[in-house]
């Protein structure tokens, strides 16, 4: 009984399949079975004709153009140029007119005169003192310096006599020694510049005004009371000032006023 039911069910299933399947082959089935031309007809599209192969036109012959030889001509060798032949001719300079020549001559003479005057002005005066630098001077006294082999006497200055003695009450000491020490302390071995006259240019003992930097050595030593001014010298006013201010040796008395000056 059970087998009969199974058989009936299978039959019913087979019948249902036949009812469902179409009686004619489908489009897909026709495509798979038909050749390519029929498949295209089934799609409703006309078959595409094969395009004929077009041959390219023959290329035109290319004309090769070679370099055109330039016409050559025979070269003519020129003769060598003589030295100076290529130099352009020099124009002749015009001759100066007489008036212009006279003016040029006058101007030349004036220039020569001015040059001669300038040279004469620039030439050193043989009688004028020349400045010379003396290194490391040492004070021998308040008016004399020693620089190497040279002995320099400061012009216009009269040093205190070596025998002069300064007094301060009961005490007395050499005035010249005190003055020399003061001048040495001010110099400190610094170079001095002295105006040496031509007459003493070759001498080793020189009397001349001297400068230490921008300060007059003679003015300093007299104005500070460490020396006298020579008679008629330009330092007389400085000595009067030192006496009134009681500077240097003028701050004390002299044991012998007559021996206070040099040589006394």
Backbone bond lengths (Angstrom), bond angles and torsions (degrees), N, CA, C in turn:
res aa  C-N    CA-C-N  psi(-1)  N-CA   C-N-CA  omega(-1)  CA-C   N-CA-C  phi
1 X - - - 1.474 - - 1.534 110.55 -
2 X 1.250 112.19 -41.90 1.465 117.27 178.64 1.506 110.45 -66.52
3 X 1.267 121.96 -40.72 1.457 126.06 179.15 1.502 110.24 -63.62
4 X 1.334 116.71 -36.22 1.461 120.13 178.36 1.521 110.44 -64.60
5 X 1.275 116.70 -40.34 1.468 120.46 179.02 1.528 110.96 -64.80
6 X 1.278 115.72 -40.85 1.455 118.67 -179.91 1.504 109.77 -65.25
7 X 1.310 118.23 -42.09 1.457 121.93 -179.40 1.502 110.70 -64.22
8 X 1.327 116.88 -41.37 1.464 120.54 178.66 1.533 110.11 -64.57
9 X 1.293 114.88 -39.71 1.477 117.13 179.39 1.510 111.91 -64.02
10 X 1.324 118.15 -39.79 1.456 121.53 179.19 1.501 110.92 -65.53
11 X 1.335 116.43 -41.16 1.455 120.55 178.57 1.521 110.42 -62.16
12 X 1.325 114.47 -43.45 1.469 117.38 179.11 1.525 111.02 -62.81
13 X 1.299 116.23 -37.48 1.463 119.86 -179.99 1.513 110.85 -67.65
14 X 1.346 118.85 -40.58 1.456 122.30 179.00 1.506 110.07 -65.23
15 X 1.340 116.20 -40.26 1.462 118.68 178.86 1.511 111.73 -65.32
16 X 1.294 116.08 -37.76 1.469 119.35 178.05 1.513 111.05 -64.26
17 X 1.331 117.66 -37.33 1.461 121.16 178.93 1.501 110.01 -64.59
18 X 1.310 118.34 -43.71 1.457 121.28 179.44 1.502 111.96 -64.61
19 X 1.329 116.43 -32.96 1.456 119.27 178.21 1.534 110.84 -69.56
20 X 1.276 115.11 -35.62 1.470 118.56 -177.79 1.513 111.72 -75.40
21 X 1.321 121.82 -44.46 1.454 124.91 -177.43 1.506 109.83 -64.06
22 X 1.390 121.19 139.27 1.454 123.68 177.42 1.511 111.26 -73.27
23 X 1.327 112.74 158.48 1.461 117.39 -177.58 1.516 111.44 -78.02
24 X 1.389 118.49 -27.18 1.465 123.14 179.22 1.529 109.96 -104.97
25 X 1.306 115.31 155.21 1.483 117.11 178.35 1.529 111.26 -67.50
26 X 1.301 116.14 142.92 1.464 122.70 -179.00 1.521 110.33 -75.47
27 X 1.361 114.20 172.06 1.467 120.42 -179.60 1.513 111.78 -63.18
28 X 1.338 115.22 -38.14 1.465 118.92 -179.81 1.499 110.64 -67.71
29 X 1.338 114.57 -40.23 1.459 117.53 179.99 1.507 110.41 -65.93
30 X 1.377 116.42 -37.13 1.465 119.31 179.35 1.512 111.75 -67.04
31 X 1.317 115.34 -35.49 1.462 117.91 179.23 1.502 111.86 -67.55
32 X 1.287 115.58 -39.90 1.451 118.32 -178.48 1.499 112.01 -68.93
33 X 1.384 116.98 -28.85 1.457 119.19 -176.17 1.505 112.25 -95.69
34 X 1.331 118.04 -33.18 1.459 120.88 -174.57 1.505 110.82 -78.53
35 X 1.323 117.63 157.48 1.464 121.95 175.99 1.511 110.98 -71.58
36 X 1.299 119.52 169.74 1.467 122.71 -176.77 1.505 112.77 -57.64
37 X 1.334 118.74 -39.31 1.467 119.79 -179.11 1.498 112.10 -64.60
38 X 1.371 118.03 -40.22 1.456 121.90 179.03 1.505 110.65 -70.13
39 X 1.324 117.64 -36.00 1.473 120.24 179.15 1.504 110.50 -64.06
40 X 1.311 118.26 -37.11 1.452 120.67 178.07 1.505 110.45 -69.45
41 X 1.375 117.14 -36.62 1.462 119.60 177.05 1.496 111.07 -65.54
42 X 1.330 116.55 -36.23 1.464 119.91 178.78 1.495 111.19 -65.25
43 X 1.275 118.75 -30.90 1.468 121.19 177.93 1.515 111.70 -75.17
44 X 1.273 118.63 -9.56 1.459 121.06 -179.62 1.496 113.61 85.09
45 X 1.305 118.57 14.67 1.450 122.44 -179.28 1.509 109.45 -111.71
46 X 1.282 118.08 133.31 1.469 119.78 179.16 1.506 110.19 -66.85
47 X 1.283 116.75 147.93 1.471 119.93 179.01 1.523 110.57 -64.69
48 X 1.320 114.70 138.54 1.467 121.57 -179.15 1.504 110.03 -79.35
49 X 1.341 114.64 125.81 1.469 118.70 178.94 1.509 110.00 -76.58
50 X 1.262 116.56 144.31 1.469 121.99 179.92 1.519 109.29 -73.87
51 X 1.358 117.55 123.51 1.466 121.42 -178.99 1.508 110.78 -69.27
52 X 1.330 116.49 136.00 1.473 118.28 179.56 1.519 110.60 -68.90
53 X 1.256 118.02 148.11 1.466 124.34 -179.50 1.524 109.41 -77.38
54 X 1.336 114.67 125.20 1.458 119.91 -178.35 1.517 108.55 -95.18
55 X 1.269 115.76 123.30 1.459 120.52 178.00 1.531 109.47 -79.73
56 X 1.343 120.69 134.93 1.470 121.85 177.17 1.513 110.35 -65.62
57 X 1.341 115.79 144.52 1.471 117.90 179.95 1.516 110.36 -65.09
58 X 1.272 115.26 147.27 1.483 117.50 -179.82 1.526 111.38 -63.17
59 X 1.313 115.21 136.00 1.472 120.38 -179.35 1.514 110.31 -67.23
60 X 1.338 113.17 141.34 1.466 117.98 178.86 1.517 109.91 -69.80
61 X 1.255 117.75 143.94 1.486 119.15 179.82 1.521 110.88 -64.56
62 X 1.328 114.92 132.91 1.465 121.70 -179.78 1.512 108.98 -88.09
63 X 1.305 113.13 127.62 1.463 118.36 -179.18 1.522 109.15 -90.15
64 X 1.272 116.91 121.92 1.470 121.88 -179.54 1.522 109.22 -87.28
65 X 1.357 113.87 123.69 1.467 119.08 -178.87 1.520 108.06 -104.54
66 X 1.226 118.55 114.76 1.455 122.58 178.82 1.511 111.53 -87.40
67 X 1.326 118.47 163.87 1.468 120.56 178.62 1.515 111.66 -63.23
68 X 1.304 113.21 130.73 1.468 118.31 -178.84 1.521 109.01 -78.96
69 X 1.237 118.68 119.41 1.481 119.08 -179.67 1.519 110.99 -64.53
70 X 1.325 114.74 128.64 1.461 119.20 179.34 1.509 109.78 -72.69
71 X 1.270 114.30 143.99 1.484 115.97 179.63 1.512 110.11 -68.24
72 X 1.220 115.64 127.88 1.468 121.32 -178.85 1.514 109.33 -104.12
73 X 1.298 110.52 142.99 1.468 116.48 176.73 1.514 108.38 -120.93
74 X 1.197 115.96 157.11 1.469 120.63 179.76 1.517 110.36 -68.40
75 X 1.351 116.50 130.86 1.454 121.99 179.38 1.517 109.62 -81.66
76 X 1.314 113.14 135.66 1.469 118.79 179.60 1.513 108.78 -102.01
77 X 1.280 118.95 116.56 1.462 123.32 179.73 1.530 108.90 -73.64
78 X 1.353 113.14 125.42 1.457 118.85 -179.85 1.520 110.26 -84.56
79 X 1.256 117.65 152.05 1.479 119.74 177.87 1.514 109.67 -69.50
80 X 1.322 118.69 148.77 1.474 121.00 179.67 1.515 111.48 -59.85
81 X 1.358 113.07 142.69 1.461 119.39 -178.62 1.518 109.00 -78.85
82 X 1.242 116.49 131.96 1.467 120.32 178.97 1.514 110.01 -69.68
83 X 1.341 116.59 149.79 1.465 121.14 -178.96 1.519 110.15 -60.83
84 X 1.358 113.45 128.24 1.459 118.92 178.81 1.504 113.64 86.66
85 X 1.362 116.72 -3.90 1.459 117.74 -178.37 1.514 111.19 -72.15
86 X 1.417 116.21 -29.72 1.459 119.22 -177.78 1.511 112.46 -82.51
87 X 1.309 118.89 -8.55 1.463 121.20 -179.76 1.516 109.53 -70.77
88 X 1.341 115.85 124.72 1.470 117.07 -178.94 1.512 110.34 -63.52
89 X 1.268 116.57 150.22 1.478 119.51 -179.99 1.510 110.56 -64.50
90 X 1.290 116.92 138.73 1.456 123.00 -178.48 1.523 109.12 -88.29
91 X 1.324 112.03 129.55 1.465 116.72 -178.59 1.518 109.82 -68.01
92 X 1.253 115.24 141.05 1.462 120.02 178.75 1.516 109.89 -70.57
93 X 1.329 115.72 129.86 1.454 119.87 179.09 1.521 109.72 -71.77
94 X 1.316 115.05 135.03 1.475 116.66 179.86 1.516 111.01 -68.00
95 X 1.259 115.15 141.87 1.457 119.79 178.74 1.519 109.97 -72.84
96 X 1.346 117.74 134.06 1.465 119.17 -179.44 1.515 111.09 -64.79
97 X 1.293 112.37 145.68 1.448 117.77 177.57 1.523 109.94 -69.51
98 X 1.285 118.92 155.83 1.479 120.83 -178.33 1.513 112.87 -58.32
99 X 1.330 117.88 -40.26 1.471 119.91 -179.18 1.516 110.62 -66.84
100 X 1.367 115.57 -42.90 1.464 118.51 179.67 1.520 110.43 -65.16
101 X 1.335 117.53 -39.57 1.459 119.96 178.51 1.510 112.12 -62.28
102 X 1.310 117.40 -38.84 1.465 120.40 178.54 1.517 111.07 -66.21
103 X 1.353 116.36 -38.83 1.466 119.53 179.01 1.521 110.91 -65.85
104 X 1.347 115.96 -41.86 1.467 119.31 178.27 1.521 110.75 -62.89
105 X 1.313 117.43 -42.16 1.465 120.58 179.55 1.522 111.18 -63.56
106 X 1.349 116.15 -40.57 1.465 119.13 179.10 1.517 111.03 -65.32
107 X 1.355 115.98 -41.33 1.468 119.12 178.84 1.519 110.82 -64.36
108 X 1.319 117.25 -39.20 1.468 120.64 178.65 1.521 111.09 -63.76
109 X 1.330 116.43 -43.23 1.465 119.81 178.58 1.520 111.23 -62.87
110 X 1.350 116.66 -39.57 1.471 119.90 179.00 1.516 110.86 -64.58
111 X 1.349 115.75 -42.78 1.462 119.19 179.26 1.521 110.82 -63.16
112 X 1.344 116.91 -40.23 1.464 119.78 178.54 1.529 111.19 -63.90
113 X 1.345 116.12 -39.84 1.465 119.22 179.27 1.523 111.13 -65.18
114 X 1.347 116.19 -41.70 1.466 119.24 179.18 1.521 110.92 -65.38
115 X 1.341 116.98 -39.92 1.460 119.64 178.53 1.522 110.94 -63.59
116 X 1.330 116.22 -41.00 1.465 119.18 178.90 1.522 111.04 -64.84
117 X 1.351 116.03 -39.04 1.468 119.24 178.42 1.520 111.21 -65.02
118 X 1.359 116.43 -41.36 1.464 120.18 179.39 1.518 111.13 -64.12
119 X 1.331 116.55 -41.84 1.461 119.36 178.77 1.521 111.10 -64.44
120 X 1.331 116.02 -38.50 1.465 118.62 179.14 1.521 111.08 -66.88
121 X 1.350 115.72 -36.98 1.467 118.68 178.83 1.517 111.17 -70.91
122 X 1.365 115.96 -35.07 1.457 118.64 -178.95 1.524 112.49 -77.35
123 X 1.293 118.55 -20.62 1.461 120.83 -179.03 1.526 109.99 -66.56
124 X 1.325 117.98 134.22 1.463 120.14 -179.04 1.521 111.99 -66.68
125 X 1.318 114.33 144.50 1.466 120.50 177.46 1.524 108.41 -75.19
126 X 1.339 118.15 121.61 1.471 118.89 -177.63 1.523 113.50 -63.58
127 X 1.339 118.20 -22.22 1.462 120.91 -179.63 1.526 112.89 -94.39
128 X 1.317 117.23 -1.49 1.464 120.36 -177.24 1.524 110.02 -85.50
129 X 1.353 118.17 136.36 1.472 119.81 179.17 1.526 111.35 -62.41
130 X 1.312 115.03 148.14 1.466 121.89 177.83 1.524 108.78 -110.16
131 X 1.317 116.61 136.10 1.462 120.65 -179.84 1.521 110.07 -78.94
132 X 1.338 114.66 132.58 1.461 121.20 178.18 1.520 109.09 -130.28
133 X 1.319 114.50 143.32 1.463 120.45 -178.19 1.524 109.03 -98.68
134 X 1.327 115.77 129.67 1.471 121.79 178.93 1.526 107.67 -117.00
135 X 1.329 114.48 122.17 1.465 120.00 -173.45 1.527 111.23 -90.65
136 X 1.315 115.06 147.57 1.467 124.75 173.97 1.535 113.31 49.34
137 X 1.298 118.05 58.09 1.474 119.32 178.30 1.533 111.21 -75.56
138 X 1.313 115.31 147.78 1.470 122.05 177.28 1.527 107.48 -123.14
139 X 1.328 116.62 135.13 1.471 120.98 -179.30 1.523 109.85 -76.01
140 X 1.324 116.01 121.47 1.467 121.58 173.72 1.523 109.45 -83.71
141 X 1.325 116.06 -41.10 1.466 123.04 170.36 1.530 106.30 -148.41
142 X 1.317 117.60 -168.84 1.462 120.56 -174.41 1.518 113.54 -72.09
143 X 1.353 117.96 -5.41 1.464 120.02 179.62 1.505 113.80 -134.25
144 X 1.344 118.20 8.78 1.463 121.43 -176.59 1.525 109.25 -133.53
145 X 1.348 115.51 136.24 1.468 122.03 179.44 1.522 108.75 -122.81
146 X 1.321 114.44 150.48 1.457 121.20 177.15 1.529 107.44 -121.20
147 X 1.352 116.48 120.50 1.468 121.97 179.39 1.519 107.91 -128.06
148 X 1.324 116.89 96.71 1.452 120.88 -176.76 1.516 109.91 65.10
149 X 1.330 117.12 -124.75 1.462 121.08 179.22 1.522 112.33 -86.50
150 X 1.330 117.73 -4.59 1.461 120.73 -176.12 1.528 110.94 -94.99
151 X 1.330 114.57 140.19 1.461 122.33 172.75 1.522 107.60 -110.44
152 X 1.332 115.91 119.69 1.464 121.57 -176.28 1.518 109.34 -109.50
153 X 1.329 115.66 119.81 1.462 120.69 173.94 1.525 107.77 -102.60
154 X 1.323 115.61 121.81 1.466 120.46 -176.80 1.521 108.53 -70.19
155 X 1.320 116.31 120.11 1.467 121.02 -177.04 1.522 110.89 -65.61
156 X 1.355 115.71 138.93 1.463 121.27 177.44 1.510 114.85 84.01
157 X 1.346 117.88 4.09 1.471 121.90 -177.12 1.529 109.09 -116.69
158 X 1.324 117.11 135.84 1.464 123.06 175.95 1.528 107.57 -117.96
159 X 1.335 117.36 106.02 1.464 118.86 -177.54 1.524 112.12 -68.30
160 X 1.325 113.94 159.17 1.467 120.03 176.82 1.525 108.45 -68.19
161 X 1.335 116.69 141.42 1.465 120.93 -179.27 1.523 110.27 -62.18
162 X 1.315 115.24 144.39 1.458 119.62 -179.03 1.525 111.96 -63.80
163 X 1.321 116.56 -28.22 1.471 119.58 -178.29 1.524 112.45 -83.70
164 X 1.328 117.55 -8.55 1.468 119.91 -177.21 1.517 109.83 -69.83
165 X 1.366 114.66 140.48 1.454 119.91 -179.96 1.523 108.54 -124.91
166 X 1.327 113.76 131.64 1.461 120.58 177.60 1.527 108.29 -89.47
167 X 1.331 116.85 143.50 1.462 121.43 -177.89 1.516 109.86 -122.81
168 X 1.314 114.04 145.30 1.459 121.49 173.86 1.525 106.35 -139.06
169 X 1.304 114.88 87.28 1.451 119.54 -173.84 1.507 109.87 71.67
170 X 1.333 115.54 -121.66 1.466 120.11 -179.01 1.511 112.03 -85.46
171 X 1.361 117.58 -9.67 1.471 120.63 -177.60 1.523 110.10 -93.12
172 X 1.339 114.98 147.64 1.462 121.43 177.76 1.527 108.71 -145.81
173 X 1.323 118.15 145.76 1.469 123.23 179.75 1.526 108.86 -151.93
174 X 1.336 117.97 161.88 1.469 120.66 -178.90 1.535 110.63 -68.33
175 X 1.307 115.91 119.96 1.472 119.66 179.58 1.527 111.76 -66.79
176 X 1.340 117.85 -38.48 1.462 121.34 -176.72 1.522 111.37 -62.89
177 X 1.343 116.05 -37.61 1.466 119.10 179.43 1.521 110.65 -65.10
178 X 1.329 116.63 -42.38 1.462 120.02 178.50 1.529 110.59 -63.49
179 X 1.327 117.78 -41.85 1.469 121.28 179.89 1.530 111.67 -66.01
180 X 1.337 116.69 -41.00 1.466 119.94 179.10 1.523 110.87 -64.01
181 X 1.332 117.39 -40.95 1.465 121.23 179.38 1.529 110.97 -62.91
182 X 1.341 115.89 -39.97 1.465 119.16 179.26 1.531 111.28 -64.52
183 X 1.345 117.12 -41.64 1.465 120.01 -179.90 1.521 110.95 -68.39
184 X 1.327 118.67 -39.65 1.463 120.78 177.41 1.532 111.30 -62.18
185 X 1.327 115.86 -41.03 1.463 118.52 178.98 1.521 112.70 -64.23
186 X 1.331 115.98 -31.72 1.469 118.20 178.93 1.528 111.51 -77.53
187 X 1.330 117.27 -38.09 1.463 120.19 -179.19 1.529 112.04 -68.65
188 X 1.337 116.37 -48.92 1.471 123.14 -178.06 1.535 111.90 52.60
189 X 1.339 115.91 36.70 1.465 119.75 176.43 1.508 115.13 71.60
190 X 1.322 118.84 9.63 1.467 120.65 179.75 1.532 111.04 -75.29
191 X 1.323 116.22 146.25 1.469 121.36 -176.41 1.521 110.88 -66.42
192 X 1.337 115.35 147.06 1.461 121.37 177.24 1.523 108.54 -117.59
193 X 1.330 115.10 150.42 1.455 122.34 179.48 1.522 108.09 -111.72
194 X 1.329 116.20 119.02 1.464 120.62 -174.99 1.528 110.25 -119.06
195 X 1.343 115.22 144.29 1.468 121.43 178.09 1.525 108.38 -90.98
196 X 1.327 116.18 102.44 1.466 122.24 -175.19 1.525 108.91 -95.84
197 X 1.318 116.00 130.08 1.464 120.65 179.14 1.525 110.09 -75.35
198 X 1.337 118.08 155.52 1.465 119.92 178.17 1.522 112.89 -58.15
199 X 1.334 118.15 -29.10 1.465 120.41 -179.61 1.518 111.63 -66.44
200 X 1.328 118.00 -26.55 1.467 121.87 -178.64 1.532 111.90 -110.18
201 X 1.333 116.60 17.49 1.466 119.49 -176.53 1.524 112.10 -62.61
202 X 1.347 117.73 -32.54 1.461 121.53 -178.66 1.523 112.50 -103.32
203 X 1.321 117.49 2.72 1.472 120.56 -177.05 1.520 110.60 -83.37
204 X 1.338 115.01 158.45 1.466 119.84 175.03 1.524 110.87 -104.04
205 X 1.341 117.31 -12.00 1.461 122.14 171.93 1.521 107.39 -111.54
206 X 1.315 115.65 113.54 1.464 121.86 -170.15 1.519 109.64 -124.38
207 X 1.320 116.23 135.31 1.462 122.18 172.11 1.526 107.11 -111.30
208 X 1.330 116.17 116.26 1.462 119.58 -174.18 1.519 109.99 -159.44
209 X 1.333 118.22 152.80 1.463 120.41 170.80 1.525 109.58 -72.50
210 X 1.318 116.49 142.79 1.462 121.16 -175.43 1.525 110.64 -130.14
211 X 1.321 114.71 154.23 1.461 122.76 178.08 1.512 109.56 -121.84
212 X 1.323 115.41 140.41 1.462 121.84 169.63 1.526 105.98 -114.22
213 X 1.323 115.19 102.30 1.458 118.05 -171.00 1.517 108.66 70.33
214 X 1.321 117.14 -118.70 1.462 121.93 176.78 1.522 112.08 -109.44
215 X 1.318 117.69 9.90 1.466 121.03 -176.27 1.520 110.29 -107.26
216 X 1.328 115.23 136.99 1.462 122.61 179.46 1.531 108.71 -75.03
217 X 1.342 116.12 123.04 1.466 120.54 -178.28 1.529 110.28 -62.99
218 X 1.330 117.79 -45.57 1.467 120.71 -179.49 1.520 111.95 -62.01
219 X 1.330 117.70 -42.44 1.460 120.50 179.54 1.523 110.77 -64.05
220 X 1.341 116.85 -39.90 1.474 119.60 -178.56 1.525 111.21 -64.16
221 X 1.335 116.99 -48.41 1.457 119.81 -174.15 1.530 111.68 -68.55
222 X 1.346 118.44 -33.58 1.470 121.02 179.25 1.522 110.56 -79.08
223 X 1.327 117.36 -43.17 1.464 120.59 -177.33 1.528 111.68 -65.66
224 X 1.329 116.95 -27.68 1.461 119.78 178.68 1.528 112.48 -90.60
225 X 1.342 117.79 4.25 1.456 121.46 172.45 1.505 115.44 81.14
226 X 1.353 118.27 20.69 1.464 119.32 -179.54 1.522 112.69 -101.45
227 X 1.319 118.18 3.01 1.472 122.02 177.45 1.519 108.30 -161.13
228 X 1.339 114.84 164.05 1.453 120.79 176.86 1.533 109.05 -93.38
229 X 1.320 115.19 161.14 1.465 120.14 171.85 1.516 108.57 -89.20
230 X 1.328 117.10 134.98 1.465 120.87 176.18 1.524 109.23 -63.89
231 X 1.316 115.85 151.46 1.460 121.05 -177.45 1.531 110.64 -59.52
232 X 1.332 115.69 125.53 1.459 121.03 178.83 1.513 114.87 80.49
233 X 1.343 118.07 3.82 1.469 119.52 -178.99 1.535 110.66 -81.15
234 X 1.278 115.89 168.35 1.463 121.34 -179.22 1.529 112.69 -75.60
235 X 1.341 116.97 -2.76 1.464 120.17 -178.39 1.530 113.08 -96.81
236 X 1.322 118.41 6.68 1.467 119.88 -177.78 1.526 111.46 -63.04
237 X 1.313 118.00 -39.45 1.467 120.37 177.77 1.521 110.53 -64.59
238 X 1.332 117.56 -36.23 1.459 120.62 178.68 1.526 110.84 -66.53
239 X 1.341 117.34 -37.21 1.466 119.51 177.31 1.527 110.84 -65.55
240 X 1.327 117.66 -42.39 1.468 120.12 178.62 1.528 110.66 -60.61
241 X 1.314 116.49 -39.56 1.468 120.24 178.49 1.520 110.98 -64.38
242 X 1.352 117.00 -41.80 1.463 120.47 -179.59 1.530 111.16 -66.66
243 X 1.328 117.18 -38.34 1.466 120.30 178.57 1.528 110.36 -63.72
244 X 1.353 116.03 -45.70 1.455 118.76 -178.06 1.531 111.56 -66.26
245 X 1.327 116.40 -35.74 1.465 119.57 -179.91 1.523 112.28 -85.02
246 X 1.352 117.41 -2.67 1.466 122.89 -179.54 1.538 110.54 52.62
247 X 1.342 114.01 56.32 1.465 119.92 177.25 1.523 109.24 -99.52
248 X 1.317 115.56 155.00 1.450 122.21 175.48 1.516 112.80 58.99
249 X 1.321 115.57 -130.29 1.463 119.82 -178.24 1.523 111.56 -69.97
250 X 1.335 117.26 -17.37 1.463 119.36 -179.26 1.527 111.79 -77.53
251 X 1.304 116.25 -3.64 1.467 118.60 174.69 1.527 110.94 -79.12
252 X 1.329 117.13 -10.32 1.464 121.64 -177.81 1.528 108.58 -126.33
253 X 1.303 115.59 174.65 1.457 120.82 175.36 1.515 109.83 -96.84
254 X 1.308 115.83 167.45 1.457 121.20 177.33 1.526 108.31 -108.83
255 X 1.320 115.99 137.13 1.459 120.10 177.06 1.521 109.91 -63.80
256 X 1.320 117.41 -36.23 1.463 122.19 177.93 1.524 106.61 -138.67
257 X 1.313 117.21 103.72 1.468 121.08 -176.47 1.514 111.39 -61.13
258 X 1.341 117.48 -31.96 1.466 119.85 -177.88 1.513 111.64 -67.31
259 X 1.347 117.30 -30.58 1.467 120.07 -178.15 1.521 112.58 -91.09
260 X 1.333 116.32 6.76 1.461 118.24 -177.49 1.521 111.23 -70.69
261 X 1.323 116.76 -32.71 1.462 119.07 -179.22 1.517 110.06 -83.17
262 X 1.317 116.38 160.88 1.463 121.54 -177.99 1.520 110.13 -62.25
263 X 1.302 115.97 135.64 1.459 121.98 177.66 1.499 112.06 92.56
264 X 1.366 117.51 -3.03 1.433 119.00 -178.12 1.493 113.07 -85.02
